[in-house]
Structure formats: C-alpha cells, structure tokens
C-alpha cells in the first residue's frame, strides 16, 4: 500500500525572510523532524490496518515501516524499523535526505483520552472515532544529506489525537529512550520544535 501524506497546515507556514536571508538551520531541522513524526503517525492512522505502509516523501524517495493492525490503550509496539529510500523532505525552501544507512526505529503506544488531556483541554471527549496514541522515533547514526550532512542521532515523542482522516491535535514531548538532536552542540529540545518550526 502506498500513501502520500498531506502535511498539516502549521507545517506549511510560508517562508519568512530573516536578516540572514532565510530560515536558519534550527528552524529547518525542526520542520523536518515534525514532518517525519507526523507522517509516521498519519501512515498508521490512514493505513487501515495494512501490514506495511510506504510513504512518498515530499521531495522524492520514500520511507516505510510495518505497523500493527490496531493498537489499544496500554498496548505498545516497539522497535519497528523504518526503511528510508533516499527520502527527501522539503522544508523552508531547502531539503534534507534521509538515506538507507543507520538505524531508525519507531514505537507506537495506545493512550487513554485522559493521557492526552493537555491537547484537548482537560481530557474533553473528542468524538467516538478518535484514536489517542503516542509515537516515538529513535535514530542512531542515521545518514542525511542536504542542509544537514553526515550522521545524526535523535529521539522524540509525539502525542496524537486523530483518525482515518488525519491528525487533529499533536504535542511533541521529550523522548524516554534517547536524546534530542544536537546542532553545533546545542540540543533541539522537544518543547522548542514548534516555535523553531514557525520561523520558516
């Protein structure tokens, strides 16, 4: 099954020129990480229980993984390998390519509505067909080209409310299994990703 995932509106914010002539490296990286997390989550929600999903990346290439058919609150499916086939993610007028080297893993956890109360204002009921889940991506020595070059290590979690029509609410939180990506020795903390991404 092949899916082409549409990015949510806040990921497609227009390019904002800055005094340096465009968005900085942190802003572009934050956008790429959010895109990867959101697309992985949407693949599960839109995949309809498929044994494997392959996503076309915005600039060419793809990535794939094999999700469980369903996930219930309390269920965890850990260490699902993600396979990149020169996945090019276009962000902020630039691009980054995730190649086939290194190791990137995915973890999915089903949540109760009360566990994502920060997204819906105190655990309000959001519709019978909504799913509540957490996705965690852990990369080690993942090969990249483009505005980042070489090998990168990072881990982030995203709490999600969504259904087979896409994501309705998200919140990025720190990983429990790894460290945030570092740029020039400075960590891109989960709490800063949204603010950084909005800069481009």
RAURFEN-V560535 format. One record per residue. N is the residue number from 1. PHI is phi in whole degrees, 0 to 359 (NA if undefined). BURIAL is + if it has 16 or more other ideal C-beta (glycine too) atoms within 10 Angstrom, else -. D_LAST is the distance of its C-alpha to the last C-alpha in whole Angstrom. Layout:
N_PHI_BURIAL_D_LAST / N_PHI_BURIAL_D_LAST
This chain:
1_NA_-_32 / 2_243_-_29 / 3_239_+_26 / 4_247_-_23 / 5_266_+_20 / 6_277_-_18 / 7_284_+_15 / 8_289_-_14 / 9_301_-_13 / 10_291_-_10 / 11_277_+_9 / 12_254_-_9 / 13_302_+_6 / 14_297_-_6 / 15_295_-_5 / 16_252_-_5 / 17_290_-_8 / 18_238_-_9 / 19_299_-_13 / 20_266_-_13 / 21_94_-_11 / 22_158_-_8 / 23_294_+_5 / 24_273_+_8 / 25_299_-_10 / 26_295_+_10 / 27_296_+_6 / 28_294_+_7 / 29_294_+_11 / 30_300_+_10 / 31_298_+_8 / 32_296_+_11 / 33_294_+_14 / 34_299_+_13 / 35_298_+_13 / 36_298_+_17 / 37_297_+_18 / 38_295_+_17 / 39_294_+_19 / 40_296_+_22 / 41_292_+_23 / 42_295_+_23 / 43_300_+_25 / 44_292_+_27 / 45_291_+_27 / 46_266_+_27 / 47_287_+_30 / 48_63_-_33 / 49_80_-_35 / 50_296_+_34 / 51_291_-_36 / 52_211_-_33 / 53_235_+_29 / 54_238_+_27 / 55_250_+_24 / 56_283_-_22 / 57_275_+_19 / 58_299_+_17 / 59_249_+_17 / 60_119_-_21 / 61_74_+_23 / 62_200_+_24 / 63_218_+_24 / 64_217_+_27 / 65_202_+_29 / 66_247_-_32 / 67_278_+_31 / 68_290_-_34 / 69_295_-_36 / 70_216_-_35 / 71_216_+_34 / 72_256_-_36 / 73_308_-_35 / 74_95_-_37 / 75_284_-_36 / 76_227_-_34 / 77_242_-_34 / 78_254_-_33 / 79_55_-_32 / 80_271_+_31 / 81_293_-_30 / 82_260_+_27 / 83_253_-_28 / 84_263_+_25 / 85_241_-_26 / 86_44_+_24 / 87_283_+_21 / 88_260_+_18 / 89_254_+_14 / 90_268_+_12 / 91_216_+_8 / 92_55_+_5 / 93_75_-_9 / 94_221_+_11 / 95_207_+_13 / 96_226_+_15 / 97_246_+_18 / 98_264_+_21 / 99_264_-_24 / 100_277_-_27 / 101_273_-_28 / 102_84_+_28 / 103_221_-_28 / 104_234_+_26 / 105_243_+_28 / 106_236_+_27 / 107_234_+_29 / 108_242_+_29 / 109_226_+_31 / 110_282_+_32 / 111_239_+_32 / 112_278_-_34 / 113_307_+_32 / 114_295_-_33 / 115_282_+_31 / 116_242_+_27 / 117_301_-_29 / 118_295_-_26 / 119_273_+_24 / 120_241_+_26 / 121_77_-_28 / 122_79_-_31 / 123_79_-_31 / 124_300_-_32 / 125_286_-_33 / 126_241_+_31 / 127_90_-_33 / 128_294_-_35 / 129_265_-_33 / 130_282_+_30 / 131_249_+_30 / 132_241_+_29 / 133_210_+_28 / 134_231_+_26 / 135_240_+_24 / 136_230_+_24 / 137_246_+_23 / 138_234_+_25 / 139_246_+_24 / 140_228_-_27 / 141_53_-_27 / 142_286_+_24 / 143_285_+_24 / 144_223_+_20 / 145_226_-_20 / 146_112_+_17 / 147_290_+_14 / 148_242_+_16 / 149_229_-_20 / 150_112_-_23 / 151_240_-_24 / 152_234_+_22 / 153_238_+_23 / 154_196_+_21 / 155_209_+_22 / 156_214_+_21 / 157_242_+_22 / 158_231_+_21 / 159_269_+_23 / 160_224_+_23 / 161_242_+_25 / 162_189_+_25 / 163_208_-_28 / 164_287_-_28 / 165_256_-_26 / 166_128_-_23 / 167_273_+_21 / 168_251_+_22 / 169_211_+_21 / 170_219_+_19 / 171_210_+_19 / 172_266_+_18 / 173_231_-_21 / 174_294_-_22 / 175_289_+_24 / 176_262_-_28 / 177_235_-_29 / 178_192_+_26 / 179_257_-_24 / 180_292_+_20 / 181_295_+_19 / 182_247_-_19 / 183_239_+_17 / 184_53_-_20 / 185_83_-_22 / 186_253_-_19 / 187_285_-_19 / 188_269_+_16 / 189_293_-_18 / 190_304_+_17 / 191_293_-_17 / 192_261_-_14 / 193_298_+_12 / 194_299_-_11 / 195_297_-_10 / 196_297_+_8 / 197_296_+_6 / 198_290_-_5 / 199_278_+_4 / 200_214_+_0
